[in-house]
């Protein structure tokens, strides 16, 4: 995922510099996974978006003016109760993990100052947005997670909030050349070895560092030349320094052949070569707005295409079922004439038929009085057999010899 802890650290610092000290003027939940805070301060009007959708969880400043539901969802009403009029003190990311804390200072029912926290966890399919009180107890969350969770970490109202468990890796913000020994001790591709060593970076960052160090990112980690090792150490130091100094170079890559968005990073991107157009942005917020808005357009187009394909598939299946029914009816219709003849000939020869007969051969006066054999059911009388043929609803069952 491109929205890793490295990019988030730059993004949250940018956002904090804009919204710090602003008050919550309005609060909306335009979609089930989105919250938009309208913030206001002297000289500042901003919209802060929290999104915990599994495929595009993020926090950013937005110009989005989404249509809001007539009846606000429960989570929206809870947030309004606790955050309306509150001052946004700061936005930060603790522990270099993909969890963003927004700290608010408001008042309780007795008009005493009280702190609340809105926590956005960007964790893939389990992304969540959680409201905490000043003691870090959960007031409410968009997604309730009970004991069935694989990691056993519950997110339920009334429970104490448990931070995201840290990974057994080095936080990339602390990366330096001393980590090379650990990285180069495996025969895995270099980018994978970098991913295994550090937390807080996405595959595109690991590939970019490997590309800068070795010229290609899939070179075996334990097969680097001395010059490549020196270049890798320098690339690691430079990337980590960008994070420590909040000196990012937000860039996004778009495939030239298809126009498809490939990825984005806090680093300049060179790994795609001539196959991709690299777009640089003045800020992480500007990249987020552009990338996700255009990606959303692509997603909406894909969804519409998928909906049309599903409609065509369902319609084709319905037509096929209807055709099969009509073919069956046509086939039964062809038998109807035969059943009618059997019934009429049997009715005309009832005096010759007897109960218990398996069949009777009569003259077919519809076909020059040629012999015509009519199957009979042994458990029915001749008259009943004739009626079955006229009704054309029961085919004579074959008799076992």
C-alpha positions as CSV (number, residue, x, y, z in Angstrom):
1,X,0.0,0.0,0.0
2,X,1.5,3.4,-1.0
3,X,-0.1,5.2,1.9
4,X,2.5,3.9,4.3
5,X,3.8,5.4,7.6
6,X,6.5,7.4,5.7
7,X,4.0,9.2,3.5
8,X,1.5,9.6,6.4
9,X,4.1,11.3,8.6
10,X,4.6,14.0,6.0
11,X,0.9,14.2,5.3
12,X,-0.1,14.6,9.0
13,X,2.5,17.3,9.5
14,X,1.1,19.2,6.6
15,X,-2.5,18.8,7.8
16,X,-1.6,19.8,11.4
17,X,0.1,23.0,10.2
18,X,-3.2,24.0,8.5
19,X,-5.9,22.9,10.9
20,X,-4.3,23.3,14.4
21,X,-6.4,25.5,16.6
22,X,-9.5,25.4,14.2
23,X,-12.9,24.6,15.6
24,X,-15.4,22.0,14.3
25,X,-18.2,24.0,12.6
26,X,-20.0,21.2,10.8
27,X,-19.6,17.4,10.7
28,X,-21.0,15.1,8.0
29,X,-20.9,11.4,7.1
30,X,-21.6,11.4,3.3
31,X,-20.7,7.7,3.0
32,X,-20.6,4.8,5.4
33,X,-16.8,5.0,5.6
34,X,-16.2,8.7,5.4
35,X,-16.4,11.6,7.8
36,X,-15.8,15.3,6.8
37,X,-15.1,17.9,9.4
38,X,-15.7,21.6,8.4
39,X,-13.1,23.5,10.4
40,X,-12.9,27.2,11.0
41,X,-10.3,29.5,12.5
42,X,-9.3,33.1,11.9
43,X,-8.2,33.2,8.3
44,X,-8.8,29.4,7.9
45,X,-11.7,27.4,6.5
46,X,-10.9,23.8,5.8
47,X,-12.5,20.4,5.3
48,X,-10.8,17.5,6.9
49,X,-11.6,14.1,5.4
50,X,-11.3,10.9,7.4
51,X,-11.9,7.8,5.2
52,X,-11.6,4.2,6.4
53,X,-12.8,2.5,3.3
54,X,-10.8,-0.8,2.9
55,X,-9.5,0.1,-0.6
56,X,-8.7,3.8,-0.1
57,X,-8.4,4.6,3.6
58,X,-6.8,8.0,4.1
59,X,-6.8,11.4,5.8
60,X,-6.5,14.6,3.8
61,X,-7.7,18.1,3.4
62,X,-10.4,18.2,0.7
63,X,-12.5,20.5,-1.4
64,X,-15.0,17.6,-1.7
65,X,-18.6,18.8,-1.3
66,X,-20.4,15.4,-1.1
67,X,-24.1,14.9,-0.9
68,X,-25.1,14.0,2.6
69,X,-27.9,11.5,3.6
70,X,-31.2,13.0,4.8
71,X,-30.8,11.0,8.1
72,X,-27.3,11.1,9.6
73,X,-25.9,7.7,10.6
74,X,-25.5,6.8,14.2
75,X,-21.7,7.3,14.2
76,X,-22.2,10.8,12.7
77,X,-24.6,11.7,15.4
78,X,-22.2,10.5,18.1
79,X,-19.4,12.5,16.6
80,X,-21.6,15.6,16.5
81,X,-22.5,15.2,20.1
82,X,-18.8,15.0,21.2
83,X,-17.0,17.1,18.7
84,X,-19.2,20.0,17.5
85,X,-17.6,23.3,18.6
86,X,-14.5,21.5,19.9
87,X,-11.0,22.9,19.0
88,X,-8.7,20.6,17.0
89,X,-5.5,20.8,19.1
90,X,-3.2,18.7,16.9
91,X,-3.0,15.9,14.4
92,X,-0.2,13.4,14.7
93,X,1.0,9.9,14.1
94,X,2.4,8.0,17.2
95,X,4.9,5.1,17.1
96,X,5.4,5.5,13.3
97,X,2.4,3.2,12.7
98,X,-0.5,3.7,10.3
99,X,-2.7,5.3,12.9
100,X,-3.6,9.0,12.9
101,X,-4.7,10.7,16.1
102,X,-6.7,14.0,15.9
103,X,-6.9,15.5,19.4
104,X,-9.9,17.8,20.2
105,X,-10.5,20.0,23.2
106,X,-14.2,20.6,24.0
107,X,-16.6,20.7,27.0
108,X,-18.6,18.1,28.8
109,X,-22.2,18.5,30.0
110,X,-20.9,20.6,33.0
111,X,-19.0,22.9,30.6
112,X,-15.7,21.6,31.9
113,X,-12.8,21.3,29.4
114,X,-12.4,17.7,28.2
115,X,-10.3,16.0,25.5
116,X,-11.5,13.6,22.8
117,X,-9.5,11.7,20.2
118,X,-10.6,10.6,16.7
119,X,-8.3,7.8,15.6
120,X,-8.0,6.7,12.0
121,X,-6.4,3.3,11.6
122,X,-5.2,2.6,8.1
123,X,-4.9,-1.2,8.1
124,X,-6.2,-2.5,4.8
125,X,-9.4,-4.4,5.1
126,X,-9.7,-3.7,8.9
127,X,-9.3,0.1,8.5
128,X,-11.4,1.8,11.2
129,X,-12.3,5.2,12.6
130,X,-12.6,5.3,16.4
131,X,-13.7,8.0,18.9
132,X,-12.0,7.9,22.3
133,X,-12.5,9.8,25.5
134,X,-9.7,11.5,27.5
135,X,-8.9,8.2,29.2
136,X,-8.5,6.4,25.8
137,X,-11.7,4.4,26.3
138,X,-13.7,3.8,23.1
139,X,-16.9,5.8,22.8
140,X,-17.9,4.5,19.4
141,X,-16.3,3.3,16.1
142,X,-17.4,2.8,12.6
143,X,-16.6,-0.9,12.7
144,X,-17.1,-3.0,15.8
145,X,-14.5,-5.8,16.2
146,X,-15.2,-8.5,18.7
147,X,-13.3,-11.6,19.9
148,X,-13.6,-13.3,16.5
149,X,-10.8,-11.0,15.2
150,X,-7.7,-13.0,14.3
151,X,-5.4,-10.8,16.3
152,X,-7.7,-10.8,19.3
153,X,-7.7,-6.9,19.4
154,X,-11.2,-5.8,20.2
155,X,-12.7,-2.5,19.2
156,X,-16.0,-2.1,21.1
157,X,-17.6,0.8,23.0
158,X,-16.6,0.9,26.6
159,X,-13.3,-1.0,26.1
160,X,-9.9,0.7,26.5
161,X,-8.3,1.4,23.2
162,X,-5.3,-0.8,22.5
163,X,-2.7,0.7,20.1
164,X,-1.8,-1.2,16.9
165,X,0.8,-3.9,17.9
166,X,4.3,-2.9,16.7
167,X,6.0,-5.0,14.1
168,X,9.2,-6.8,14.9
169,X,11.1,-4.5,12.5
170,X,13.1,-1.3,12.5
171,X,11.0,1.8,12.1
172,X,12.1,3.3,8.8
173,X,12.5,6.8,10.3
174,X,15.4,5.2,12.3
175,X,17.1,3.6,9.2
176,X,20.8,4.1,8.6
177,X,23.8,2.4,7.0
178,X,24.3,0.1,10.0
179,X,21.2,-1.9,8.9
180,X,23.0,-3.1,5.7
181,X,24.3,-6.2,7.4
182,X,20.8,-7.4,8.2
183,X,19.5,-6.5,4.7
184,X,22.3,-8.2,2.8
185,X,22.2,-11.4,4.8
186,X,19.6,-13.0,2.6
187,X,19.3,-14.2,-1.0
188,X,15.8,-12.6,-1.4
189,X,15.3,-9.9,-4.0
190,X,16.8,-6.7,-2.6
191,X,13.4,-4.8,-2.3
192,X,11.9,-7.7,-0.4
193,X,14.9,-7.8,2.0
194,X,14.4,-4.0,2.6
195,X,10.7,-4.6,3.3
196,X,11.6,-7.4,5.8
197,X,14.0,-5.1,7.6
198,X,11.8,-2.0,8.1
199,X,8.3,-1.1,9.2
200,X,6.4,1.9,7.8
201,X,7.4,1.6,4.1
202,X,5.4,0.3,1.2
203,X,6.7,-1.9,-1.7
204,X,7.1,1.1,-4.0
205,X,9.5,2.8,-1.5
206,X,11.5,-0.5,-1.0
207,X,11.7,-0.9,-4.8
208,X,12.8,2.7,-5.3
209,X,15.6,2.4,-2.7
210,X,16.7,-0.9,-4.2
211,X,16.6,0.7,-7.7
212,X,18.7,3.6,-6.5
213,X,21.2,1.3,-4.9
214,X,21.6,-1.6,-7.3
215,X,20.1,-0.2,-10.5
216,X,17.3,-2.8,-10.3
217,X,15.1,-3.8,-7.5
218,X,15.1,-7.6,-8.0
219,X,18.8,-8.2,-7.6
220,X,19.6,-10.7,-4.9
221,X,20.4,-8.9,-1.7
222,X,23.5,-11.0,-1.0
223,X,24.9,-10.5,-4.5
224,X,25.6,-6.7,-4.4
225,X,29.0,-5.3,-5.4
226,X,30.9,-3.0,-3.1
227,X,29.8,0.0,-5.2
228,X,26.2,-1.1,-5.0
229,X,26.4,-1.5,-1.3
230,X,27.7,2.1,-0.9
231,X,25.0,3.4,-3.2
232,X,22.3,1.5,-1.2
233,X,23.6,2.9,2.1
234,X,23.4,6.4,0.7
235,X,19.9,5.8,-0.7
236,X,18.7,4.5,2.7
237,X,20.2,7.5,4.5
238,X,18.7,10.0,2.1
239,X,15.2,8.5,2.2
240,X,15.2,8.3,6.1
241,X,16.5,11.9,6.3
242,X,13.6,13.1,4.2
243,X,11.2,11.6,6.7
244,X,13.1,12.9,9.8
245,X,13.3,16.4,8.2
246,X,9.7,16.3,6.7
247,X,11.4,17.0,3.4
248,X,9.3,14.9,1.0
249,X,9.1,15.0,-2.7
250,X,5.5,13.7,-3.3
251,X,5.3,12.0,-6.7
252,X,2.8,9.8,-8.5
253,X,3.4,7.4,-11.4
254,X,0.9,6.9,-14.2
255,X,1.4,4.3,-17.0
256,X,1.8,6.0,-20.3
257,X,0.3,3.2,-22.4
258,X,-3.0,3.0,-20.5
259,X,-3.2,6.2,-18.4
260,X,-3.6,3.9,-15.3
261,X,-2.4,5.3,-12.0
262,X,0.4,3.0,-10.7
263,X,1.4,4.2,-7.3
264,X,2.7,7.2,-5.4
265,X,5.5,7.9,-2.9
266,X,7.2,10.6,-0.8
267,X,10.3,9.9,-2.9
268,X,11.0,10.9,-6.5
269,X,10.1,7.8,-8.6
270,X,12.5,6.4,-11.2
271,X,11.9,2.6,-11.1
272,X,9.3,2.6,-14.0
273,X,11.6,4.2,-16.5
274,X,10.1,5.2,-19.8
275,X,6.9,3.2,-19.2
276,X,5.4,5.7,-16.8
277,X,4.8,9.4,-16.5
278,X,6.0,10.8,-13.2
279,X,4.0,13.7,-11.8
280,X,5.4,15.8,-9.0
281,X,3.2,17.6,-6.5
282,X,3.9,20.7,-4.3
283,X,2.5,18.9,-1.2
284,X,1.4,15.5,0.1
285,X,-2.2,16.9,0.4
286,X,-2.2,18.0,-3.2
287,X,-1.1,14.5,-4.3
288,X,-3.7,12.8,-2.2
289,X,-6.6,14.9,-3.6
290,X,-5.5,14.4,-7.2
291,X,-4.5,10.7,-7.0
292,X,-7.6,9.5,-5.1
293,X,-10.0,11.7,-7.0
294,X,-8.7,10.3,-10.3
295,X,-8.4,6.8,-8.9
296,X,-12.0,7.2,-7.7
297,X,-13.1,8.1,-11.3
298,X,-11.3,5.0,-12.6
299,X,-13.0,2.9,-9.8
300,X,-16.4,4.4,-10.6
301,X,-15.9,3.6,-14.4
302,X,-14.8,0.0,-13.6
303,X,-17.8,-0.4,-11.3
304,X,-20.2,0.9,-13.9
305,X,-18.6,-1.4,-16.5
306,X,-18.9,-4.3,-14.0
307,X,-22.6,-3.5,-13.4
308,X,-23.3,-3.4,-17.1
309,X,-21.5,-6.8,-17.6
310,X,-23.5,-8.3,-14.7
311,X,-26.7,-7.0,-16.2
312,X,-25.9,-8.4,-19.6
313,X,-24.9,-11.8,-18.0
314,X,-28.1,-11.9,-15.9
315,X,-30.3,-11.0,-19.0
316,X,-28.5,-13.5,-21.2
317,X,-29.0,-16.2,-18.5
318,X,-32.7,-15.3,-18.2
319,X,-33.2,-15.4,-22.0
320,X,-31.4,-18.8,-22.1
321,X,-33.7,-20.2,-19.4
322,X,-36.8,-18.8,-21.2
323,X,-35.6,-20.4,-24.5
324,X,-35.1,-23.7,-22.8
325,X,-38.6,-23.6,-21.4
326,X,-40.0,-22.7,-24.9
327,X,-38.0,-25.5,-26.5
328,X,-39.4,-27.9,-24.0
329,X,-43.0,-26.6,-24.6
330,X,-42.4,-26.9,-28.4
331,X,-41.2,-30.5,-28.0
332,X,-44.2,-31.3,-25.8
333,X,-46.5,-29.6,-28.4
334,X,-45.1,-31.9,-31.1
335,X,-46.1,-34.9,-28.9
336,X,-49.6,-33.5,-28.4
337,X,-50.8,-34.6,-31.9
338,X,-49.5,-38.1,-31.3
339,X,-51.3,-38.3,-27.9
340,X,-54.5,-37.0,-29.5
341,X,-54.4,-39.8,-32.1
342,X,-53.6,-42.4,-29.5
343,X,-56.6,-41.2,-27.4
344,X,-59.1,-41.2,-30.3
345,X,-58.0,-44.6,-31.7
346,X,-58.2,-46.1,-28.2
347,X,-61.6,-44.5,-27.6
348,X,-62.9,-46.0,-30.9
349,X,-61.5,-49.5,-29.9
350,X,-62.6,-49.6,-26.2
351,X,-64.6,-52.8,-26.9
352,X,-61.4,-54.5,-27.9
353,X,-59.2,-53.3,-25.0
354,X,-59.2,-55.0,-21.6
355,X,-57.7,-54.0,-18.2
356,X,-54.2,-55.2,-17.6
357,X,-53.1,-54.9,-21.2
358,X,-49.7,-53.4,-21.8
359,X,-50.5,-52.3,-25.3
360,X,-53.1,-52.7,-28.0
361,X,-52.7,-52.7,-31.8
362,X,-55.5,-51.1,-33.8
363,X,-56.1,-49.8,-37.4
364,X,-55.0,-46.2,-37.8
365,X,-57.8,-44.7,-39.8
366,X,-55.6,-41.5,-40.1
367,X,-53.0,-43.4,-42.0
368,X,-54.8,-45.8,-44.5
369,X,-55.7,-48.1,-41.6
370,X,-52.2,-49.3,-41.0
371,X,-51.5,-51.2,-37.8
372,X,-50.9,-48.7,-34.9
373,X,-49.7,-49.8,-31.5
374,X,-50.8,-47.8,-28.4
375,X,-49.0,-48.3,-25.1
376,X,-51.3,-48.7,-22.1
377,X,-50.8,-48.5,-18.3
378,X,-51.7,-51.8,-16.8
379,X,-53.0,-50.2,-13.6
380,X,-55.7,-48.2,-15.4
381,X,-58.8,-49.2,-17.3
382,X,-59.0,-48.7,-21.1
383,X,-61.3,-45.7,-20.6
384,X,-58.9,-44.2,-18.1
385,X,-55.9,-44.7,-20.5
386,X,-57.8,-42.8,-23.2
387,X,-58.5,-40.0,-20.8
388,X,-54.8,-39.8,-19.9
389,X,-54.0,-39.4,-23.6
390,X,-56.6,-36.7,-24.1
391,X,-55.3,-34.8,-21.1
392,X,-51.8,-35.2,-22.4
393,X,-50.4,-34.8,-18.8
394,X,-49.1,-38.3,-18.0
395,X,-46.8,-40.2,-20.3
396,X,-47.4,-44.0,-20.1
397,X,-44.7,-45.4,-17.9
398,X,-42.5,-48.1,-19.3
399,X,-43.4,-51.5,-17.9
400,X,-40.8,-53.7,-16.4
401,X,-40.8,-57.2,-17.9
